[in-house]
Amino acid sequence: MAKLSKGDHVQWRTSQGPTSGRIERIVEGTTTVGGTKLKGSKDEPIYIVKSDKTGKRAGHKADALRKKSS
């Protein structure tokens, strides 16, 4: 898997199909996004992404994200 960084354009799957967005933050501790408490670590950080379509933010682990080619 490609290394993910802040600003990367990524894609992930939802129940409505694939969607894409940009990584805004990488969290190695605890945070809350959209009312959901998320816990990341140095070995397994949480990537906070902003959806291109809706502008909403969500947290994902690296294995749920795929880097989009430019």
Number of C-alpha atoms within 10 A of each C-alpha: 8 8 8 16 14 13 12 18 22 21 19 17 12 8 6 6 7 9 15 20 24 22 23 16 16 20 18 16 13 12 15 11 12 9 7 10 10 17 15 18 12 10 7 14 20 23 24 21 26 20 19 15 9 10 11 12 17 18 25 18 13 16 9 12 20 18 19 13 7 5
